[in-house]
Amino acid sequence: MGEQQQVRFPQEVIEEYAALGVDLPALFSAGDLGTRMGIQILEASADKVVGTMPVEGNTQPYGLLHGGASAVLAETLGSVGAMLHGGSTKVAVGVDLNCTHHRGVRSGSVTGVATPVHRGRSTATYEIVISDEQDRRVCSARLTCMLRDLGTPNGGQAPASV
């Protein structure tokens, strides 16, 4: 699905994770599902997350971009924003996602941009706008994530499942 690009993180976020011994740019990815779908995160901060996804390989039987693929892109981008808002002591867990699909796309790629609607101590909500290569809106989505403390129940490691 192409070569992974280096994600641009704000320097203060890189330094926060580096202080914990984590090389955030080296560690970061869109996850196994995102990788399989060809999602690439181009820019990531708590204020804005931008990513792309190819239409090819992510279509439904009629040859259009699958609505579920748009949902995966939206949840990926919104979750990254929520995770960066929560910081290194929290984990972001999606609790509500809704998507409105406006138009079909048959080829090329789509770009999603996630921006915060609400950023609190225990929840973060992001609006995600997905557009085609002609900058026409394909999907509008909203994701709310719960921000859970990492805690130390298993030796200070992140929980295996949340």
C-alpha positions as CSV (number, residue, x, y, z in Angstrom):
1,M,0.0,0.0,0.0
2,G,3.0,2.3,-0.4
3,E,5.7,3.5,1.9
4,Q,4.7,4.9,5.3
5,Q,5.3,8.6,5.6
6,Q,6.7,10.2,8.7
7,V,3.9,11.6,10.9
8,R,4.3,15.2,11.9
9,F,3.8,15.6,15.7
10,P,4.2,18.8,17.7
11,Q,7.6,19.0,19.3
12,E,6.2,19.2,22.8
13,V,4.3,16.0,22.3
14,I,7.4,14.2,21.0
15,E,9.3,15.5,24.1
16,E,6.6,14.4,26.5
17,Y,6.7,10.8,25.2
18,A,10.5,10.9,24.9
19,A,10.8,11.7,28.6
20,L,9.0,8.3,29.2
21,G,11.4,6.5,26.9
22,V,8.9,6.3,24.0
23,D,10.0,7.2,20.4
24,L,6.5,8.4,19.4
25,P,7.2,8.9,15.7
26,A,8.8,5.4,15.4
27,L,6.0,3.8,17.4
28,F,3.0,5.5,15.8
29,S,0.9,3.8,13.1
30,A,-2.8,3.6,12.1
31,G,-3.0,0.1,13.7
32,D,-3.3,-3.2,12.0
33,L,-6.7,-2.4,10.4
34,G,-5.6,1.0,9.3
35,T,-2.5,-0.4,7.8
36,R,-4.5,-3.1,5.9
37,M,-6.8,-0.3,4.6
38,G,-3.8,1.9,3.5
39,I,-4.5,4.7,6.0
40,Q,-1.6,7.1,6.3
41,I,-1.5,9.8,9.1
42,L,0.1,12.9,7.7
43,E,-0.3,15.3,10.6
44,A,-1.2,14.7,14.2
45,S,-1.8,17.0,17.1
46,A,-4.7,17.4,19.7
47,D,-5.9,20.3,17.5
48,K,-5.9,18.6,14.1
49,V,-5.3,15.2,12.7
50,V,-5.0,14.7,8.9
51,G,-4.9,11.3,7.1
52,T,-5.5,9.7,3.8
53,M,-6.9,6.4,2.6
54,P,-7.1,4.9,-0.9
55,V,-10.5,4.1,-2.4
56,E,-9.1,1.0,-4.2
57,G,-9.3,-2.0,-1.9
58,N,-11.9,-0.3,0.3
59,T,-15.0,-0.6,-1.8
60,Q,-18.4,-2.3,-1.5
61,P,-19.9,-4.5,-4.2
62,Y,-21.1,-1.6,-6.3
63,G,-17.5,-0.3,-6.6
64,L,-18.1,2.7,-4.3
65,L,-16.0,3.5,-1.2
66,H,-17.5,1.4,1.6
67,G,-19.2,3.4,4.3
68,G,-17.5,1.2,6.9
69,A,-14.1,2.2,5.4
70,S,-15.0,5.9,6.0
71,A,-16.0,5.0,9.5
72,V,-12.6,3.3,10.1
73,L,-10.8,6.4,8.8
74,A,-12.9,8.7,10.9
75,E,-12.4,6.6,14.1
76,T,-8.7,6.3,13.5
77,L,-8.2,10.1,13.1
78,G,-10.5,11.1,16.0
79,S,-8.9,8.5,18.3
80,V,-5.4,9.9,17.5
81,G,-6.6,13.4,18.4
82,A,-8.2,12.2,21.6
83,M,-5.1,10.2,22.5
84,L,-2.9,13.3,22.0
85,H,-5.3,15.4,24.0
86,G,-5.3,12.9,26.9
87,G,-1.5,12.8,27.0
88,S,0.8,10.1,28.0
89,T,-1.2,9.1,31.2
90,K,-4.5,8.3,29.4
91,V,-5.8,5.9,26.8
92,A,-8.6,7.0,24.4
93,V,-11.4,4.5,23.9
94,G,-14.1,5.2,21.3
95,V,-17.6,5.1,22.8
96,D,-19.7,6.7,20.1
97,L,-19.2,7.1,16.3
98,N,-21.7,8.4,13.8
99,C,-21.2,8.9,10.1
100,T,-23.3,10.6,7.5
101,H,-22.3,9.6,3.9
102,H,-22.9,12.4,1.4
103,R,-21.5,11.1,-1.9
104,G,-20.0,8.0,-3.5
105,V,-16.3,7.8,-4.5
106,R,-15.1,5.2,-7.0
107,S,-11.4,5.9,-7.4
108,G,-8.4,7.9,-6.0
109,S,-8.1,8.6,-2.4
110,V,-10.0,10.4,0.4
111,T,-8.6,12.7,3.0
112,G,-9.9,13.1,6.5
113,V,-9.4,16.0,8.9
114,A,-10.3,15.6,12.6
115,T,-10.8,18.7,14.7
116,P,-12.0,18.9,18.3
117,V,-15.5,19.8,19.3
118,H,-15.0,19.1,23.0
119,R,-11.9,18.3,25.0
120,G,-12.5,17.5,28.6
121,R,-10.8,15.5,31.4
122,S,-12.8,12.3,30.8
123,T,-14.1,12.6,27.2
124,A,-13.0,14.1,23.9
125,T,-15.3,14.6,20.9
126,Y,-13.9,15.2,17.4
127,E,-15.6,16.1,14.1
128,I,-14.1,14.4,11.1
129,V,-14.7,15.6,7.6
130,I,-13.7,13.2,4.8
131,S,-13.3,14.7,1.3
132,D,-12.5,13.4,-2.1
133,E,-9.6,14.6,-4.4
134,Q,-11.8,17.4,-5.7
135,D,-12.3,18.6,-2.1
136,R,-16.0,17.5,-2.1
137,R,-17.3,16.3,1.2
138,V,-17.8,12.5,1.2
139,C,-18.6,11.9,4.8
140,S,-19.2,13.9,8.0
141,A,-18.5,12.0,11.2
142,R,-18.4,12.6,14.9
143,L,-16.4,10.5,17.4
144,T,-16.5,10.6,21.2
145,C,-13.7,8.9,23.1
146,M,-13.6,8.2,26.8
147,L,-10.2,9.1,28.3
148,R,-9.2,6.4,30.8
149,D,-6.3,6.6,33.2
150,L,-3.6,4.1,32.3
151,G,-3.2,3.1,36.0
152,T,-0.8,0.4,37.1
153,P,-2.9,-2.8,37.5
154,N,-0.5,-4.8,35.3
155,G,2.9,-3.3,36.2
156,G,2.4,0.1,34.7
157,Q,1.7,-1.2,31.2
158,A,-1.3,-0.1,29.2
159,P,-4.3,-2.4,29.6
160,A,-4.4,-5.4,27.2
161,S,-8.0,-4.6,26.3
162,V,-10.2,-1.7,27.1
